């Protein structure tokens, strides 16, 4: 059976399962559409939360980023730390409050329509930014594994999400995400185990990472350090120079991810507070199973790739281009792997000539070896997807990887789209503009909002902004500087009033947006930046990617100051806050 046929079986088979689950678990009321009826078992919700959390960025990009250097493990630390913040400081209390959405909590806690609307705007910006990446990631996976264009792959993904998200609502999405977690965790861990056994002899990749490289007899990380340094890169385990910025970046990821609305609403779906705590614990287990595997897969896939290009060692001639393996040819078609023979010797010279991340500035071997510049460009996003092919794994593992990559994209996309739909139908229409609509009408508007969100997300995926990477910084910045502080203060500081909440969200988010635009350009338009995005130009050494936590601090400061200078919240609101925390 051909590889294409195997891929087709795995992908279409998973789609059939998702659609069947949506039909079986279709929402029949607004409560089921928004929070799955509040009856999801903690283990199931933990699995669904993990699938919501483990987006295309986690599945496709994180291992690729860490493969470039272990300093990028700050992504794992920040995202996992953010989940711990969410699980311990927010989730149980939000569940006790009994609302459907994040703006719903903001509107009722602060008794303010303006605060609710500001929260809705922030939520939509955050969610739309993320959903572009998820839909695009699904399109890339389709393009490689099902041999269709990325555009058609994206459209097919949108159709599948339409069926199970619009029909099933949160109830259908929840149980579909359980299935998607199973698919994606198998697709990620089985190749990692296979690669660990092949390279180190250890079954557990986590053990293999600190184990011995079988072929050389050296510790795996020492062997990787040796290989990358021979090719002009810094040591894989090299330290980061700007620890201050790395600390702020990790903190921004933490508070930003703790404020992601599509994950927060998952804790509204369980029956009670105790189940919310258990759900958070189970989700952490399922997330940890993935993230503890990431560094091992990253290091091994990097070494595996370099050993493929230099089969006889880095001190010997590189692979002849005409003898390149089939996987190399397959990925060249996608444009994510490119070769340019600069010295016309017919061999693939892959080294850091100063144009790639983490260069070793003391590297001086290129000229004596006749190298005239790096000739191989590898998109980090393929480091996971290409592992089964590079390591010559069985064809069914490649099919499983295809299904897993698409599952990771669709699981988060459906959660984001549901968050947008809920914000529009429940918070903007039902609780702000048209409060007299019936439950049946609200359900209709919810499904129409979901449909509209899918159409917009599909269009943005087909026509992605050239600044997609920069908008991720904007999304994390807004989540960190607006959503997280207003939730924290709403739970733990009864004195914060509506004026303080609105002032804090506006001050924090506007500062963050302004700082990002200063370096990346107004609305990311080239040439409109006021300062160059270089470490020497960063104020106090803070990069635009790291400024979200500063925006959060400004939010806290502005909200507290304005609240103390204005009237106290009503006794009813203050009593409600005390009950949420202490009963």
N, C-alpha and C positions, 0 to 999 in steps of 0.2 A: 504494500500500500504506500502511495506517495506521501511525502511530508505535507503537501497541501491538503490531501484528503484527511489526514490525521488532525491537522489544525482545524479543519472545517468541522469535524465531528466534535472536538472539544468545545469550540466556540459556540456553534449552533446548539449543541446539547445543553450548555450552560444557559443559553438564552431561553430555551424551552422550559428549563427548570424555573428560571426567574419569572417567566410569564405565568406559568401554572401556579406558582406561589401567590402572585398578585391576584389571580382570579379567586383562589381559595381564601385569601385573606383580605378581600376587597372591603374598603371602608363603607359603612352604611349610615354613619352619623358624623357630625362635625367633630365630636370627641374622638372618634376612631380615626378620622382624617388627620387631626392635629397631633394627638398623643397616643394613638393606637388603643384608645379606650382606657389607658392607664392600667393595663392588665398584663404587661409583658413580664415573663419570668426573669429574675436577675441575671441568670447565666445567659439566656438568649439576648437580653439587652446588653450585657457586657460584650458579647460577640458582635452584635450589631454596632455598638459604639466603637469597637476596635476597627471594624470595616469602614465606618464613617471617618475615623481618624486617619487610617492608613490610605492616604490618597495616592493619586498617580505620582505626586512628588515623592512620597515615601517609597513607593514600589519601584519607580523608574529612575529617580534622580539621586536619592540620598546615597545609595551605594556608589554611584558614579562620582559624586562629590567627594566622598570619603576615600575612594580609590585614588584620587589626585593628591591626597595628603590627610594624615590622621587629624590635623587641626580642624578639618571640616566636621569632625564628630560633634562640634558645638550644635549642629542641627539636631542631632539625636538627643543631646542633653537638654537643649531648649524645649523641644517638642514634648519629650517625656516629662520634664520638670513642669511644663505647663499643664499637662494632664494631672499631675499630682496636686498642683494648686487648685485646679478645677474640682477634682474629686474630694479634696479635704475642706476647702474654704467656701465653695459655692454650691456644689450639686445637692447636698442634703437639705440645705436651707431653701434653695429654689424649689425643690420638690415639695417641701412643707408649705410653701407659699401657695401652690396649687394653680399656677397660671399655665397658659398654653405655649407662650413664646417669650423671648427675651424682651421685646418692646412691651409686651403685655405686663411683664413684671415691672418694667420701668414706669409705665403709665399708671399702674395701680399703686405702687409703692410711693411714688412722688405725687400722686393725685394730679397729674399734669398731662394735658394733651400735647403741648409743645415738646415736653421731654419724650413722650412716646414717638412723636413724628421724627425728632432728631435721631432717636434710636433706630427707627425704621430706615432712615436714609443711610446711616452708618452700616446697618445690616445688609442692605441691598448692595452697597459699594463693595463691601468685603466679600459677599457671596458671589457676585458677578465676576469679580476678579479671579476667584478660585475656580469657578465653574469653567472659565475659558480654558484653563490648564487641563482640567479633567477631560473635557470633550476633545481637546486637541490630542491629549495622550491616548485616548481611545482610538482616535483616527490614525495615529502613528502605528499603534499595535495592529490595527486592521490592515494598514498599508503593507506592513512587512509580512504578516503571517497569512493573510487571506488574499494577497496579491490583487488588491483593489486600490484605487487611489485613496489618499488620506481623506479627501473630501467625502467620498462615498462611505468610507468607514465611519466618519463622524455622523453622517446622516443616518446610517443604520443604527448607530449607538443611540442617537436621539429618539428614533422610533421605538427601540426597546425600552428606554427610560420612560417614554410617554405611556406605554402600555402599563408598566407595573407601578409607576409613580402616580399618574393621574387616576388610574382605576383604584389602586390600593391605598393611596394616601400614606400616612405614617404607619398604619398597620401593615399594608403590603410592603412598604419600603423596609420596615423592621425585619420581617422574616426573609425577605429577599437578601438583605445585608448579612443575615446569618449564613445563608448559602454562599454569598460572595466572600465572606471571611474564610470559610473552609476552603474555597477554591484558591484564593490568593495566598493563604498561608502554606498550603501544600505546594503551590507553584513556586514559592520563594524558598522554602526550607529544603525540599527534596533535592533541587540542584545544588544547594549549598552543602548538604550532606554528601552528595556524590563527589563534589569538587574537593571537599575536605578529605574524604577517603582516598581519592586519587593523589592528592598532593602531600598529605601528612599521615595517612593511615588512621586518622581519628574519625570516629563516627560523628561526634558532636563538633560542628564548626567552631563553637566557642572555645573548645579545647584545642582544636587544630590551629587556631590563631596564635596561641602561645606555645604550640608544639614544634616539632622538628620537620623541616622540609626534607622529604624522603630522598629525593634525587641527589641533594647536595650534602645532607647530614648536618646542615646548619639550622639554627632556629629560623622559623619561617620569616619573622619580621626582620631578622638580621640579613637573610638572603634577599628580601625585597629591598632593604636599604642599600645593599651592595649593588643590585641591578640598577635601581633608579639613579644612584649617584654616578655609576659608570656612563649613564646616558644624559647627564647634565641637569638632573633634577635634584632638589634638596632631598635629604633623607626622608623616607616616608614618615618616620616618627619624629621629625624635626619639630621644635617648639615654635609657637607663634611669637612674633616680635612685639606686636601691640596688644598686650594682655588686657589693658583697660578697655579697648574697643571690643575685644572678644568677650569680655565680661558683660558689657552693655548689650552686645548682640545676642548673647545667650539669654540674658534677662528679658530683652525685647521679645524673643521667641517664646519665652515662658509666659509672660503676661499677655502676649498677643494670642497665643493658642488657647490660653485659659478663657479668652473672651470670644472664641469662635462660636457663633450662634448655632450653627448646625449640629455641633457636638453637645452644647448645653441643653438643647431641647430633648435630647435622648433621655435625660434623667427625669423628664416629666411623664415618661411612659410606664413607669413601674407603679405598683399598687400603693406603696407607703415609704416612709423615711428609711426604715431598716433595709428595705429592698433597694433603695437608691444607694445606700452605702455598700451593700453586697454587690450591686451592679458595678459600682465604681471599682471595687476590688477585683472582680472578674475581668473587667475591661483592661485593668492594668496588667494582669497576668497575660491576657491575649496580646496586648501591645508589646509587652516585654519579650514574648516569644519571638516576635518579629524583629524588634530593634536590637536585641542581643545577638541576632544572627547577622545583622547588617555589616558591622565592622569586619567580621571574618570573611564574608562573601566579597566585600570591597577589596580587601588586601589580596585574597587569593585570585580574584578575577583580574586584578592589575598584574600580578606576577604571571598568571597564565597567558595573558595577552602578550606581555613582553617576551616570554619564552617562545611564543608562537612566531613572533617577528624575528627573534634571534635564537633559532633552534639549537645552535651550537655554542651559545654563550655570547655575551656582549662584546667579548674581545675578538670574535670571529665575524666574518661577513654576514650581513643580514639576509633575510629571505628574498629569493628572486621573485620579482613581481609576477612573472608568468607562471610561477609554481604556487601561487597563493591558493589557499584552500577555498572550498565552495562557500563557507560562511562569509568569507571576506567579500566574494563576488555578490552574494545576496544583499549584504548591507551597503555595498557601493551603490546598488540600485536605488536605495532610499535617500542617498545624499548625506547620510549621517556618518559615513566613513569615506574619506577621499584620499587619493594618492596623487602626488605631483613629483615626477622624477626630475629633480632640479639638477643633479649632476650627470644624468643620462647614463647611469651604470646598470639600470635595470633592476636594482635592488631597493628594498624599502628601508630607507634611513629614517628611523623613528627616534628622535632625541629632542631635548629641550634646547632650542637655539636662542632662548630668551623671549620667545613669543608665547610660550605656554605658561600655565600657572606654576608656581613654586620653582623658579629656575635657580640653579647653583651658579652664582656669578663667577666662581673661580674655575668653572669648567673650560678647558682649553684643548680638548682632544679632537675637536671636529676637523680642524684644518689638516692635522697630520694624517687623519683617516680619509681625507678627500671628500668630506661632507660639505655641502654648500647650503645647508639649511634643512630644517625638518621637512620631511616629505609626506608624513601621514597625519591626517587630522581625524581624531576620533571623538565623536560627540559622547559626553559622559553618560547620557541617557541610555546608551545601548549596552553599558557594562553589565547590566542585569539581564536584559533581554537576549543578549548574544552568548551568555555563559553556556547554555546547553550545546550550542553549535560549536563554539570554540573548543570546548572540552570533549567533543564527540560523544555526547550523551545520546541515549535512545531517542527515537523519533517521538515517542509518546510524551517524553519530558518537554520537548519543544512545543508540542500541542498544549500541554498543561501550562507552560509558561505564557503562551498566547492567551489562554482563557484567564489566567491570573492577572495579567497586565490589564486586560479589559475590565475584569471584575473590580480591580482597584480604582480604575477611573470612574466606572459607573456607580459604585457604592457611594463615593463621596459626592459625585454629581447629583445623585438623587436626593441626598441629604441637604445639599445646598439649595437645590431647586425647591424642595419642600419648605425650607426656611424662608425663601423669598415669597413663595405662595402664601404661607401663613401670615407673614408680615403684611402683605397687601390686602388679603381678604379679611383677616381677623382684626389686625391692628389699625390699618388705614381706613377700611370700609366699615366694618362692624362697630368698632370702638371709637371712630373719629368722625367720618363723613356721613355714614348712613346707619345710625345706631338702631333703626327700627326694622331692619331686614330680618326675615325669619331664618331658622336654622337651615331650611331647605334652600333658601336663596343664598345663604352664606356658603353652603356646600357647593352650589353651582359656581359661585364666584371663586371659591378656592380652586376648583378644577380648571376654570378659565384662566385664573392667575398662573397656575402651574403650566398650562399649555402655552401661555404667552411667555413665561420665563424660559421654557424649553426652546421656543422659536428664537428668542433673543440670544440665548446661550449658543444655539446652533449657528446663528448668523455670525456671532463674535468668534466662534471657533473656525468658521469658514473664512473669516476675514480678521484674523488676529491682529491686534495692534502691534506695530513694530517695537513697542515698548513693553511687551508682556512681562519681561523679566523685572523691569522696574516697578510695574504695578503690584507685584507681589510684595515689595517693600512697603508700598502704600497700604495694602490690605493689612499686613501685620501691624503697621504703624497705627492705623485707625482702630483696629481691634484692641491694641494695647492702650491707646490713649483715650479711648471713648467707652467701649463696652465694659472692659474689666473693672476700671475704677468705679463706674456708676453702680455696678452690681455689688462690689465689695462694700462701698459706703452705704448702699441701700440695705445691706444685711447687718453690718456691724456698727453703724453710726446713725442712731435714730434722729440726731439733730440736723442732718442734712435735709434741706427742703428742696422744692422743685426749682427755685431760682438757682440755687447752688448746683444742682444736678445739670441743668441746662448750661450754665456758665462753665462748669468743669468740662463737659463734653465738647463744647465749642472751643474753649481755650486749648485743651489738649490736642484735639484733632487738627485745628487750624495751625497750631505751632508745628505739629508733625508734618502736615502737608507742605507748609511753607519751607521747612528745612529740607525736605526731600526735593521740592521743586527748585530750590536754590542751587543744588548740585546736579540734578538730573534734567532740569528744564521745566518750564511751565507747561503742565499737561504733557511733559516728556517730549516736547517739540525740540528737535535739535537746534542748538544755537541760542536757546533762550535761557540757559543756565547762567546764573550770576557768578558762580565760582566753579573752578575745575574740580571734578570728582577725584581728587588725589589726596593721599594721607597728609601731605604738606598743607593743603588748603582746608582740611576738616577743622571745624571749631573744637578746640580742646581734644583733638584726636578722635572725634566721634563721627563715624561714617553715616550716610543716609539710611543704611540698613539697620543701624543700631539705635536710632533716635527715638523709637517708639516708647521705650521705658522712660525717657526724659519727658515725653509728652504725657505719659501716665502720671508722673510726679507733678507736672503742671496742672493736670486735671484735678488731682487730689487737693493741691494747694488752693486753686481757684474755687472749687466747690466748698471747701471748708471755710474759706475766708468770706465768701458771699453769704453762706448760710448763717455764719455767726453775726454778720452785719444786718441780717434781715430777720423776719419773724420766724418763730419756731413752727415746725409742722404741727398739725392738729393733734390733740391727745389721742384721737382715734388711730392716726397713722403711727404715732410713737408706740402706742399699745400694740398695734399689729406687728411692728418690728420686734418688740420684746417677746411676743408670743411665738413668732417664727424662730427666734433664737433659743428660747428657754423652755418651750413646752413640747 
